[in-house]
Amino acid sequence: MTVSRTASFGLLAFLVFIPGFFATDAGAAQPSSGFNNRSSGEDENFDGIQGEIEQVITPEYRQRGMRVERMSDRNLRVLMPSEVMFAVDSADISRDFAPTLRQVARIMSNRPRMRARIIGHTDSDGSDSHNMDLSLRRAESVADFLDGQGVERRRLRTEGRGEQEPIASNANPQGRQQNRRVELILIRPQRGDRARRNQP
């Protein structure tokens, strides 16, 4: 009887030290909150943003230079000509362009981990200080509009570059028109980025 009890105790002790012997099913033991799954899906869906933005660019705006392009770092750049966004020397979003920008805001709102840089540019007409101020005010105006459409302001960074970064010659009207623009840089979510949940 003593031998039998000793053997049983030894067997039990052996089983206890076998890794995972008393563990529950791994699939049931680690319930998912769903947050990481959403983040993974958002990363996968980033590539689809370019097509979504292409769809909201009207033929008129496309003809006047609005476009979306993939950058070397895999982020996306949306070029928005100032002519379709603002009146001359103004930083107020035009009523006609508002619906297009509203659609861009919707695309961003659906991806809460995505951040953006908004950079204003001008041509070389006017003083350096005036152009720098105007370009920043236009970038801020775009950020304020997106914020008003539900894109949290903390996700947006604004810059004014004035006439410092032309993409065409300022020696002719066509080139100056191309240089007057706002660039919206949509930044691909990085591993570890987390969306902040809205507080009630």
Biotite code that builds the C-alpha atoms (Angstrom):
import biotite.structure as struc

atoms = struc.array([
    struc.Atom([0.000, 0.000, 0.000], chain_id="A", res_id=1, res_name="MET", atom_name="CA", element="C"),
    struc.Atom([2.856, 2.332, 0.884], chain_id="A", res_id=2, res_name="THR", atom_name="CA", element="C"),
    struc.Atom([4.620, 1.552, -2.383], chain_id="A", res_id=3, res_name="VAL", atom_name="CA", element="C"),
    struc.Atom([1.437, 2.215, -4.363], chain_id="A", res_id=4, res_name="SER", atom_name="CA", element="C"),
    struc.Atom([0.903, 5.635, -2.758], chain_id="A", res_id=5, res_name="ARG", atom_name="CA", element="C"),
    struc.Atom([4.523, 6.573, -3.310], chain_id="A", res_id=6, res_name="THR", atom_name="CA", element="C"),
    struc.Atom([4.337, 5.621, -6.973], chain_id="A", res_id=7, res_name="ALA", atom_name="CA", element="C"),
    struc.Atom([1.113, 7.611, -7.452], chain_id="A", res_id=8, res_name="SER", atom_name="CA", element="C"),
    struc.Atom([2.636, 10.700, -5.839], chain_id="A", res_id=9, res_name="PHE", atom_name="CA", element="C"),
    struc.Atom([5.708, 10.432, -8.064], chain_id="A", res_id=10, res_name="GLY", atom_name="CA", element="C"),
    struc.Atom([3.560, 10.150, -11.210], chain_id="A", res_id=11, res_name="LEU", atom_name="CA", element="C"),
    struc.Atom([1.521, 13.207, -10.225], chain_id="A", res_id=12, res_name="LEU", atom_name="CA", element="C"),
    struc.Atom([4.646, 15.250, -9.579], chain_id="A", res_id=13, res_name="ALA", atom_name="CA", element="C"),
    struc.Atom([6.021, 14.195, -12.974], chain_id="A", res_id=14, res_name="PHE", atom_name="CA", element="C"),
    struc.Atom([2.850, 15.313, -14.772], chain_id="A", res_id=15, res_name="LEU", atom_name="CA", element="C"),
    struc.Atom([2.819, 18.702, -13.016], chain_id="A", res_id=16, res_name="VAL", atom_name="CA", element="C"),
    struc.Atom([6.224, 19.540, -14.464], chain_id="A", res_id=17, res_name="PHE", atom_name="CA", element="C"),
    struc.Atom([5.272, 18.625, -18.024], chain_id="A", res_id=18, res_name="ILE", atom_name="CA", element="C"),
    struc.Atom([4.891, 22.095, -19.765], chain_id="A", res_id=19, res_name="PRO", atom_name="CA", element="C"),
    struc.Atom([1.318, 22.783, -20.783], chain_id="A", res_id=20, res_name="GLY", atom_name="CA", element="C"),
    struc.Atom([-0.153, 19.557, -19.367], chain_id="A", res_id=21, res_name="PHE", atom_name="CA", element="C"),
    struc.Atom([-2.811, 21.401, -17.385], chain_id="A", res_id=22, res_name="PHE", atom_name="CA", element="C"),
    struc.Atom([-3.041, 24.397, -19.765], chain_id="A", res_id=23, res_name="ALA", atom_name="CA", element="C"),
    struc.Atom([-6.343, 25.169, -21.379], chain_id="A", res_id=24, res_name="THR", atom_name="CA", element="C"),
    struc.Atom([-6.763, 25.371, -25.108], chain_id="A", res_id=25, res_name="ASP", atom_name="CA", element="C"),
    struc.Atom([-4.506, 28.177, -26.429], chain_id="A", res_id=26, res_name="ALA", atom_name="CA", element="C"),
    struc.Atom([-7.223, 29.603, -28.645], chain_id="A", res_id=27, res_name="GLY", atom_name="CA", element="C"),
    struc.Atom([-9.613, 29.930, -25.729], chain_id="A", res_id=28, res_name="ALA", atom_name="CA", element="C"),
    struc.Atom([-6.997, 31.122, -23.222], chain_id="A", res_id=29, res_name="ALA", atom_name="CA", element="C"),
    struc.Atom([-6.079, 34.299, -25.171], chain_id="A", res_id=30, res_name="GLN", atom_name="CA", element="C"),
    struc.Atom([-9.216, 36.186, -26.184], chain_id="A", res_id=31, res_name="PRO", atom_name="CA", element="C"),
    struc.Atom([-8.538, 38.995, -28.627], chain_id="A", res_id=32, res_name="SER", atom_name="CA", element="C"),
    struc.Atom([-9.656, 42.536, -27.895], chain_id="A", res_id=33, res_name="SER", atom_name="CA", element="C"),
    struc.Atom([-10.042, 43.133, -31.614], chain_id="A", res_id=34, res_name="GLY", atom_name="CA", element="C"),
    struc.Atom([-7.859, 46.279, -31.457], chain_id="A", res_id=35, res_name="PHE", atom_name="CA", element="C"),
    struc.Atom([-4.721, 44.658, -32.827], chain_id="A", res_id=36, res_name="ASN", atom_name="CA", element="C"),
    struc.Atom([-6.753, 42.942, -35.530], chain_id="A", res_id=37, res_name="ASN", atom_name="CA", element="C"),
    struc.Atom([-8.104, 46.302, -36.613], chain_id="A", res_id=38, res_name="ARG", atom_name="CA", element="C"),
    struc.Atom([-4.596, 47.768, -36.651], chain_id="A", res_id=39, res_name="SER", atom_name="CA", element="C"),
    struc.Atom([-3.328, 44.927, -38.798], chain_id="A", res_id=40, res_name="SER", atom_name="CA", element="C"),
    struc.Atom([-6.211, 45.370, -41.196], chain_id="A", res_id=41, res_name="GLY", atom_name="CA", element="C"),
    struc.Atom([-5.562, 49.084, -41.335], chain_id="A", res_id=42, res_name="GLU", atom_name="CA", element="C"),
    struc.Atom([-1.961, 48.471, -42.360], chain_id="A", res_id=43, res_name="ASP", atom_name="CA", element="C"),
    struc.Atom([-3.152, 46.154, -45.106], chain_id="A", res_id=44, res_name="GLU", atom_name="CA", element="C"),
    struc.Atom([-5.752, 48.651, -46.298], chain_id="A", res_id=45, res_name="ASN", atom_name="CA", element="C"),
    struc.Atom([-3.339, 51.584, -46.532], chain_id="A", res_id=46, res_name="PHE", atom_name="CA", element="C"),
    struc.Atom([-2.508, 50.619, -50.091], chain_id="A", res_id=47, res_name="ASP", atom_name="CA", element="C"),
    struc.Atom([-6.173, 51.084, -51.003], chain_id="A", res_id=48, res_name="GLY", atom_name="CA", element="C"),
    struc.Atom([-6.207, 54.725, -49.953], chain_id="A", res_id=49, res_name="ILE", atom_name="CA", element="C"),
    struc.Atom([-4.659, 55.898, -53.201], chain_id="A", res_id=50, res_name="GLN", atom_name="CA", element="C"),
    struc.Atom([-7.511, 54.423, -55.205], chain_id="A", res_id=51, res_name="GLY", atom_name="CA", element="C"),
    struc.Atom([-10.108, 55.923, -52.849], chain_id="A", res_id=52, res_name="GLU", atom_name="CA", element="C"),
    struc.Atom([-8.642, 59.398, -53.190], chain_id="A", res_id=53, res_name="ILE", atom_name="CA", element="C"),
    struc.Atom([-8.368, 59.030, -56.963], chain_id="A", res_id=54, res_name="GLU", atom_name="CA", element="C"),
    struc.Atom([-12.118, 58.463, -57.015], chain_id="A", res_id=55, res_name="GLN", atom_name="CA", element="C"),
    struc.Atom([-12.922, 61.733, -55.224], chain_id="A", res_id=56, res_name="VAL", atom_name="CA", element="C"),
    struc.Atom([-10.783, 63.876, -57.556], chain_id="A", res_id=57, res_name="ILE", atom_name="CA", element="C"),
    struc.Atom([-13.143, 65.389, -60.105], chain_id="A", res_id=58, res_name="THR", atom_name="CA", element="C"),
    struc.Atom([-12.077, 65.587, -63.776], chain_id="A", res_id=59, res_name="PRO", atom_name="CA", element="C"),
    struc.Atom([-11.873, 69.378, -63.457], chain_id="A", res_id=60, res_name="GLU", atom_name="CA", element="C"),
    struc.Atom([-9.570, 69.240, -60.445], chain_id="A", res_id=61, res_name="TYR", atom_name="CA", element="C"),
    struc.Atom([-7.462, 66.534, -62.069], chain_id="A", res_id=62, res_name="ARG", atom_name="CA", element="C"),
    struc.Atom([-7.055, 68.709, -65.146], chain_id="A", res_id=63, res_name="GLN", atom_name="CA", element="C"),
    struc.Atom([-5.946, 71.589, -62.953], chain_id="A", res_id=64, res_name="ARG", atom_name="CA", element="C"),
    struc.Atom([-3.267, 69.507, -61.275], chain_id="A", res_id=65, res_name="GLY", atom_name="CA", element="C"),
    struc.Atom([-4.783, 67.716, -58.296], chain_id="A", res_id=66, res_name="MET", atom_name="CA", element="C"),
    struc.Atom([-3.333, 64.233, -57.972], chain_id="A", res_id=67, res_name="ARG", atom_name="CA", element="C"),
    struc.Atom([-2.189, 61.577, -55.508], chain_id="A", res_id=68, res_name="VAL", atom_name="CA", element="C"),
    struc.Atom([1.159, 59.867, -55.808], chain_id="A", res_id=69, res_name="GLU", atom_name="CA", element="C"),
    struc.Atom([3.157, 57.273, -53.914], chain_id="A", res_id=70, res_name="ARG", atom_name="CA", element="C"),
    struc.Atom([6.414, 58.513, -52.409], chain_id="A", res_id=71, res_name="MET", atom_name="CA", element="C"),
    struc.Atom([9.687, 56.598, -52.142], chain_id="A", res_id=72, res_name="SER", atom_name="CA", element="C"),
    struc.Atom([9.015, 55.924, -48.433], chain_id="A", res_id=73, res_name="ASP", atom_name="CA", element="C"),
    struc.Atom([5.632, 54.369, -49.390], chain_id="A", res_id=74, res_name="ARG", atom_name="CA", element="C"),
    struc.Atom([3.663, 57.266, -47.908], chain_id="A", res_id=75, res_name="ASN", atom_name="CA", element="C"),
    struc.Atom([1.151, 59.067, -50.112], chain_id="A", res_id=76, res_name="LEU", atom_name="CA", element="C"),
    struc.Atom([1.235, 62.676, -51.264], chain_id="A", res_id=77, res_name="ARG", atom_name="CA", element="C"),
    struc.Atom([-1.946, 64.466, -52.326], chain_id="A", res_id=78, res_name="VAL", atom_name="CA", element="C"),
    struc.Atom([-1.186, 67.609, -54.332], chain_id="A", res_id=79, res_name="LEU", atom_name="CA", element="C"),
    struc.Atom([-3.969, 70.185, -54.158], chain_id="A", res_id=80, res_name="MET", atom_name="CA", element="C"),
    struc.Atom([-3.613, 73.300, -56.324], chain_id="A", res_id=81, res_name="PRO", atom_name="CA", element="C"),
    struc.Atom([-4.303, 76.532, -54.479], chain_id="A", res_id=82, res_name="SER", atom_name="CA", element="C"),
    struc.Atom([-6.456, 77.735, -57.373], chain_id="A", res_id=83, res_name="GLU", atom_name="CA", element="C"),
    struc.Atom([-9.136, 75.165, -56.604], chain_id="A", res_id=84, res_name="VAL", atom_name="CA", element="C"),
    struc.Atom([-8.876, 75.617, -52.833], chain_id="A", res_id=85, res_name="MET", atom_name="CA", element="C"),
    struc.Atom([-8.565, 79.339, -52.143], chain_id="A", res_id=86, res_name="PHE", atom_name="CA", element="C"),
    struc.Atom([-9.297, 82.746, -53.554], chain_id="A", res_id=87, res_name="ALA", atom_name="CA", element="C"),
    struc.Atom([-6.294, 84.927, -54.401], chain_id="A", res_id=88, res_name="VAL", atom_name="CA", element="C"),
    struc.Atom([-4.258, 85.779, -51.292], chain_id="A", res_id=89, res_name="ASP", atom_name="CA", element="C"),
    struc.Atom([-6.804, 83.997, -49.069], chain_id="A", res_id=90, res_name="SER", atom_name="CA", element="C"),
    struc.Atom([-6.544, 81.068, -46.680], chain_id="A", res_id=91, res_name="ALA", atom_name="CA", element="C"),
    struc.Atom([-10.275, 80.282, -46.564], chain_id="A", res_id=92, res_name="ASP", atom_name="CA", element="C"),
    struc.Atom([-11.281, 76.933, -48.069], chain_id="A", res_id=93, res_name="ILE", atom_name="CA", element="C"),
    struc.Atom([-13.521, 77.588, -51.064], chain_id="A", res_id=94, res_name="SER", atom_name="CA", element="C"),
    struc.Atom([-17.109, 76.403, -50.943], chain_id="A", res_id=95, res_name="ARG", atom_name="CA", element="C"),
    struc.Atom([-16.661, 74.492, -54.198], chain_id="A", res_id=96, res_name="ASP", atom_name="CA", element="C"),
    struc.Atom([-13.652, 72.527, -52.934], chain_id="A", res_id=97, res_name="PHE", atom_name="CA", element="C"),
    struc.Atom([-15.130, 71.708, -49.538], chain_id="A", res_id=98, res_name="ALA", atom_name="CA", element="C"),
    struc.Atom([-16.985, 68.535, -50.690], chain_id="A", res_id=99, res_name="PRO", atom_name="CA", element="C"),
    struc.Atom([-13.760, 67.048, -52.079], chain_id="A", res_id=100, res_name="THR", atom_name="CA", element="C"),
    struc.Atom([-11.839, 67.801, -48.891], chain_id="A", res_id=101, res_name="LEU", atom_name="CA", element="C"),
    struc.Atom([-14.723, 66.388, -46.893], chain_id="A", res_id=102, res_name="ARG", atom_name="CA", element="C"),
    struc.Atom([-14.294, 63.079, -48.717], chain_id="A", res_id=103, res_name="GLN", atom_name="CA", element="C"),
    struc.Atom([-10.585, 63.086, -47.921], chain_id="A", res_id=104, res_name="VAL", atom_name="CA", element="C"),
    struc.Atom([-11.478, 63.637, -44.260], chain_id="A", res_id=105, res_name="ALA", atom_name="CA", element="C"),
    struc.Atom([-13.840, 60.650, -44.392], chain_id="A", res_id=106, res_name="ARG", atom_name="CA", element="C"),
    struc.Atom([-11.051, 58.448, -45.745], chain_id="A", res_id=107, res_name="ILE", atom_name="CA", element="C"),
    struc.Atom([-8.748, 59.584, -42.943], chain_id="A", res_id=108, res_name="MET", atom_name="CA", element="C"),
    struc.Atom([-11.418, 59.165, -40.257], chain_id="A", res_id=109, res_name="SER", atom_name="CA", element="C"),
    struc.Atom([-11.800, 55.519, -41.252], chain_id="A", res_id=110, res_name="ASN", atom_name="CA", element="C"),
    struc.Atom([-8.109, 54.982, -40.459], chain_id="A", res_id=111, res_name="ARG", atom_name="CA", element="C"),
    struc.Atom([-7.521, 56.426, -36.976], chain_id="A", res_id=112, res_name="PRO", atom_name="CA", element="C"),
    struc.Atom([-3.860, 55.380, -36.822], chain_id="A", res_id=113, res_name="ARG", atom_name="CA", element="C"),
    struc.Atom([-2.901, 57.310, -39.935], chain_id="A", res_id=114, res_name="MET", atom_name="CA", element="C"),
    struc.Atom([-1.213, 60.678, -39.434], chain_id="A", res_id=115, res_name="ARG", atom_name="CA", element="C"),
    struc.Atom([-0.629, 63.481, -41.918], chain_id="A", res_id=116, res_name="ALA", atom_name="CA", element="C"),
    struc.Atom([1.627, 66.411, -42.667], chain_id="A", res_id=117, res_name="ARG", atom_name="CA", element="C"),
    struc.Atom([0.037, 69.404, -44.367], chain_id="A", res_id=118, res_name="ILE", atom_name="CA", element="C"),
    struc.Atom([2.494, 71.663, -46.186], chain_id="A", res_id=119, res_name="ILE", atom_name="CA", element="C"),
    struc.Atom([1.611, 74.965, -47.838], chain_id="A", res_id=120, res_name="GLY", atom_name="CA", element="C"),
    struc.Atom([3.587, 76.358, -50.795], chain_id="A", res_id=121, res_name="HIS", atom_name="CA", element="C"),
    struc.Atom([3.438, 79.577, -52.826], chain_id="A", res_id=122, res_name="THR", atom_name="CA", element="C"),
    struc.Atom([5.043, 80.981, -55.939], chain_id="A", res_id=123, res_name="ASP", atom_name="CA", element="C"),
    struc.Atom([7.733, 83.676, -55.859], chain_id="A", res_id=124, res_name="SER", atom_name="CA", element="C"),
    struc.Atom([5.414, 86.663, -56.203], chain_id="A", res_id=125, res_name="ASP", atom_name="CA", element="C"),
    struc.Atom([5.386, 88.832, -53.080], chain_id="A", res_id=126, res_name="GLY", atom_name="CA", element="C"),
    struc.Atom([7.823, 89.060, -50.209], chain_id="A", res_id=127, res_name="SER", atom_name="CA", element="C"),
    struc.Atom([9.370, 86.034, -48.547], chain_id="A", res_id=128, res_name="ASP", atom_name="CA", element="C"),
    struc.Atom([7.687, 86.817, -45.237], chain_id="A", res_id=129, res_name="SER", atom_name="CA", element="C"),
    struc.Atom([4.262, 87.257, -46.812], chain_id="A", res_id=130, res_name="HIS", atom_name="CA", element="C"),
    struc.Atom([4.543, 84.007, -48.746], chain_id="A", res_id=131, res_name="ASN", atom_name="CA", element="C"),
    struc.Atom([5.728, 82.102, -45.693], chain_id="A", res_id=132, res_name="MET", atom_name="CA", element="C"),
    struc.Atom([2.815, 83.416, -43.648], chain_id="A", res_id=133, res_name="ASP", atom_name="CA", element="C"),
    struc.Atom([0.266, 82.706, -46.398], chain_id="A", res_id=134, res_name="LEU", atom_name="CA", element="C"),
    struc.Atom([1.521, 79.164, -46.944], chain_id="A", res_id=135, res_name="SER", atom_name="CA", element="C"),
    struc.Atom([1.298, 78.392, -43.224], chain_id="A", res_id=136, res_name="LEU", atom_name="CA", element="C"),
    struc.Atom([-2.183, 79.892, -42.897], chain_id="A", res_id=137, res_name="ARG", atom_name="CA", element="C"),
    struc.Atom([-3.379, 77.772, -45.808], chain_id="A", res_id=138, res_name="ARG", atom_name="CA", element="C"),
    struc.Atom([-1.925, 74.614, -44.252], chain_id="A", res_id=139, res_name="ALA", atom_name="CA", element="C"),
    struc.Atom([-3.587, 75.503, -40.945], chain_id="A", res_id=140, res_name="GLU", atom_name="CA", element="C"),
    struc.Atom([-6.889, 76.104, -42.728], chain_id="A", res_id=141, res_name="SER", atom_name="CA", element="C"),
    struc.Atom([-6.796, 72.605, -44.230], chain_id="A", res_id=142, res_name="VAL", atom_name="CA", element="C"),
    struc.Atom([-5.966, 71.123, -40.824], chain_id="A", res_id=143, res_name="ALA", atom_name="CA", element="C"),
    struc.Atom([-8.824, 73.023, -39.182], chain_id="A", res_id=144, res_name="ASP", atom_name="CA", element="C"),
    struc.Atom([-11.230, 71.777, -41.855], chain_id="A", res_id=145, res_name="PHE", atom_name="CA", element="C"),
    struc.Atom([-10.169, 68.148, -41.396], chain_id="A", res_id=146, res_name="LEU", atom_name="CA", element="C"),
    struc.Atom([-10.439, 68.529, -37.629], chain_id="A", res_id=147, res_name="ASP", atom_name="CA", element="C"),
    struc.Atom([-13.963, 69.858, -38.046], chain_id="A", res_id=148, res_name="GLY", atom_name="CA", element="C"),
    struc.Atom([-14.796, 66.712, -40.032], chain_id="A", res_id=149, res_name="GLN", atom_name="CA", element="C"),
    struc.Atom([-13.656, 64.376, -37.267], chain_id="A", res_id=150, res_name="GLY", atom_name="CA", element="C"),
    struc.Atom([-9.915, 63.967, -37.944], chain_id="A", res_id=151, res_name="VAL", atom_name="CA", element="C"),
    struc.Atom([-8.291, 64.664, -34.578], chain_id="A", res_id=152, res_name="GLU", atom_name="CA", element="C"),
    struc.Atom([-6.002, 67.670, -34.672], chain_id="A", res_id=153, res_name="ARG", atom_name="CA", element="C"),
    struc.Atom([-3.242, 65.789, -32.853], chain_id="A", res_id=154, res_name="ARG", atom_name="CA", element="C"),
    struc.Atom([-2.856, 63.591, -35.947], chain_id="A", res_id=155, res_name="ARG", atom_name="CA", element="C"),
    struc.Atom([-2.054, 66.586, -38.166], chain_id="A", res_id=156, res_name="LEU", atom_name="CA", element="C"),
    struc.Atom([1.161, 68.561, -38.439], chain_id="A", res_id=157, res_name="ARG", atom_name="CA", element="C"),
    struc.Atom([1.243, 71.781, -40.433], chain_id="A", res_id=158, res_name="THR", atom_name="CA", element="C"),
    struc.Atom([4.120, 73.564, -42.147], chain_id="A", res_id=159, res_name="GLU", atom_name="CA", element="C"),
    struc.Atom([4.515, 76.620, -44.344], chain_id="A", res_id=160, res_name="GLY", atom_name="CA", element="C"),
    struc.Atom([7.324, 76.531, -46.894], chain_id="A", res_id=161, res_name="ARG", atom_name="CA", element="C"),
    struc.Atom([6.506, 79.713, -48.812], chain_id="A", res_id=162, res_name="GLY", atom_name="CA", element="C"),
    struc.Atom([8.362, 79.846, -52.125], chain_id="A", res_id=163, res_name="GLU", atom_name="CA", element="C"),
    struc.Atom([11.270, 77.686, -50.950], chain_id="A", res_id=164, res_name="GLN", atom_name="CA", element="C"),
    struc.Atom([10.325, 74.431, -52.703], chain_id="A", res_id=165, res_name="GLU", atom_name="CA", element="C"),
    struc.Atom([9.050, 75.088, -56.239], chain_id="A", res_id=166, res_name="PRO", atom_name="CA", element="C"),
    struc.Atom([8.136, 72.138, -58.439], chain_id="A", res_id=167, res_name="ILE", atom_name="CA", element="C"),
    struc.Atom([8.150, 74.252, -61.617], chain_id="A", res_id=168, res_name="ALA", atom_name="CA", element="C"),
    struc.Atom([9.696, 77.466, -62.906], chain_id="A", res_id=169, res_name="SER", atom_name="CA", element="C"),
    struc.Atom([8.414, 80.727, -61.455], chain_id="A", res_id=170, res_name="ASN", atom_name="CA", element="C"),
    struc.Atom([9.358, 82.469, -64.697], chain_id="A", res_id=171, res_name="ALA", atom_name="CA", element="C"),
    struc.Atom([5.980, 81.813, -66.349], chain_id="A", res_id=172, res_name="ASN", atom_name="CA", element="C"),
    struc.Atom([2.314, 81.717, -65.266], chain_id="A", res_id=173, res_name="PRO", atom_name="CA", element="C"),
    struc.Atom([1.976, 77.962, -65.756], chain_id="A", res_id=174, res_name="GLN", atom_name="CA", element="C"),
    struc.Atom([4.920, 77.244, -63.489], chain_id="A", res_id=175, res_name="GLY", atom_name="CA", element="C"),
    struc.Atom([3.760, 79.686, -60.823], chain_id="A", res_id=176, res_name="ARG", atom_name="CA", element="C"),
    struc.Atom([0.343, 78.056, -60.852], chain_id="A", res_id=177, res_name="GLN", atom_name="CA", element="C"),
    struc.Atom([1.885, 74.640, -60.175], chain_id="A", res_id=178, res_name="GLN", atom_name="CA", element="C"),
    struc.Atom([3.952, 76.033, -57.312], chain_id="A", res_id=179, res_name="ASN", atom_name="CA", element="C"),
    struc.Atom([0.915, 77.435, -55.518], chain_id="A", res_id=180, res_name="ARG", atom_name="CA", element="C"),
    struc.Atom([-0.265, 74.297, -53.778], chain_id="A", res_id=181, res_name="ARG", atom_name="CA", element="C"),
    struc.Atom([-0.940, 72.444, -50.545], chain_id="A", res_id=182, res_name="VAL", atom_name="CA", element="C"),
    struc.Atom([0.550, 68.998, -50.083], chain_id="A", res_id=183, res_name="GLU", atom_name="CA", element="C"),
    struc.Atom([-1.183, 66.484, -47.843], chain_id="A", res_id=184, res_name="LEU", atom_name="CA", element="C"),
    struc.Atom([1.291, 63.754, -46.877], chain_id="A", res_id=185, res_name="ILE", atom_name="CA", element="C"),
    struc.Atom([-0.532, 60.669, -45.595], chain_id="A", res_id=186, res_name="LEU", atom_name="CA", element="C"),
    struc.Atom([1.833, 58.738, -43.354], chain_id="A", res_id=187, res_name="ILE", atom_name="CA", element="C"),
    struc.Atom([1.653, 54.954, -43.279], chain_id="A", res_id=188, res_name="ARG", atom_name="CA", element="C"),
    struc.Atom([1.015, 53.622, -39.740], chain_id="A", res_id=189, res_name="PRO", atom_name="CA", element="C"),
    struc.Atom([4.116, 52.139, -38.148], chain_id="A", res_id=190, res_name="GLN", atom_name="CA", element="C"),
    struc.Atom([4.283, 48.998, -36.051], chain_id="A", res_id=191, res_name="ARG", atom_name="CA", element="C"),
    struc.Atom([3.397, 49.908, -32.487], chain_id="A", res_id=192, res_name="GLY", atom_name="CA", element="C"),
    struc.Atom([1.309, 52.963, -33.405], chain_id="A", res_id=193, res_name="ASP", atom_name="CA", element="C"),
    struc.Atom([-2.016, 52.950, -31.586], chain_id="A", res_id=194, res_name="ARG", atom_name="CA", element="C"),
    struc.Atom([-5.157, 54.927, -32.114], chain_id="A", res_id=195, res_name="ALA", atom_name="CA", element="C"),
    struc.Atom([-6.382, 56.873, -29.109], chain_id="A", res_id=196, res_name="ARG", atom_name="CA", element="C"),
    struc.Atom([-9.907, 55.905, -28.226], chain_id="A", res_id=197, res_name="ARG", atom_name="CA", element="C"),
    struc.Atom([-12.343, 58.790, -28.008], chain_id="A", res_id=198, res_name="ASN", atom_name="CA", element="C"),
    struc.Atom([-13.356, 59.554, -24.457], chain_id="A", res_id=199, res_name="GLN", atom_name="CA", element="C"),
    struc.Atom([-17.122, 59.733, -23.762], chain_id="A", res_id=200, res_name="PRO", atom_name="CA", element="C"),
])
